[in-house]
Amino acid sequence: MNLGTLFALKWAGMETALINRIFHTNFAWRIFLPLGISFFTFQNAAYLIDVYRGDIPAEENFWQYLLYAIYFPCIVSGPINRYPQMKQQFFSAHTFQKDAFYSALLRILYGQLKKMVLADRAAVFVNEVFDRYYMYRGLFVLFAVVLFSIQLYMDFSGCMDIVIGVSELFGVRMRENFNAPYSAGSVADFWRRWHMSLTSWFRDYLYIPLGGNRRGKCRKYLNIMIVFLFCGAWHGAGFTYLVWGGLNGLYQIAGDLTCSVRRRVCSFLGLDEESVGAVLRKRLTTIALVELGWLFFRANGIQEALIMLRRMVSGWNPWILSDGSLYEAGLDLWDFLILITGTAIVGLLSHLGQKRDLHGVFVRQSWLFQAAVVLFAMAVWYLFGVYGPQIAAADFIYYNF
């Protein structure tokens, strides 16, 4: 009932159009999707499946279950939590901890910076090129796709920083949803780092029940394709999402099929797969493949995506980097410098965060240092945030899913 309701509502427009085409009718069904339906549906489904399997006992207190089902920080954009993890925290005593409170506030501010300074600024260029794709070609399209990948990451991970920080204000820790995804060395590794709560949901409740990799290679590849097509359908009612999901599935199948060949070639050529150059090559290749998928993810239709892809590779125009025409799509030189600098800083912090607890380091400093950091971050937010009457505030992208 949970999943059927979700797909009936999300795909209602396409289902109605298909019925009208087949039976030559003129039905119209316009509905408003409940906010956050994709996230709380999967969260509730995970609880039901765990109870059915006997992994957890059924909750006898309806109000305690309801708190889990409608816990407000994550209801509209995730992460997709599991009941055992949340129940233990919901119904245990919490005392005020100053360090945790300050750490949560800093994380909320960090998420706001990623959203308003970087994601919303990149959105100006992205929206201009994708909405008027017939006017742009070459590097314009390439930069639009690259900036969309930055926008999507800063928007979604910034939202997660805010959500997790708000929850931590109440002493409740939710699972992390990102782990430096653009430093991945393969598409499979990228999906272990990107939207991790969704990826783990598909692994535990779809991929493994289908047989996982236990029934031979062919069945494994079929299961991968089913999972990623389902993932595309979860994101929205459009063939672009199915193409995006299918591409990511094919990437992983191709990577697995060619793994032994690539290793033999590297061994024959005497190449060290762990060298800096090899790691950089793997990361750049992964980014290029992911970017191609993001083109279809962002495009308004399959035809538009194919036209943009053709215009990107057939209209090479490197002179826009020097003649100033690059800045005619909504962003000037300073905007690009802010995007490049901000993205580099976020990437550096993500890298350092894998080795050290940066929030823990922050709360151990003196109050004067903490105040200086917060005031500096607020000044950056105020000076470089994208807001005002000329620029419409951009919704969080994953609110649409």
Summary of the structure (lengths in Angstrom):
residues: 401
radius of gyration: 22.8
end to end distance: 18.8
largest distance: 71.8
contacts: 1178
relative contact order: 0.12
helix: 72%
strand: 0%
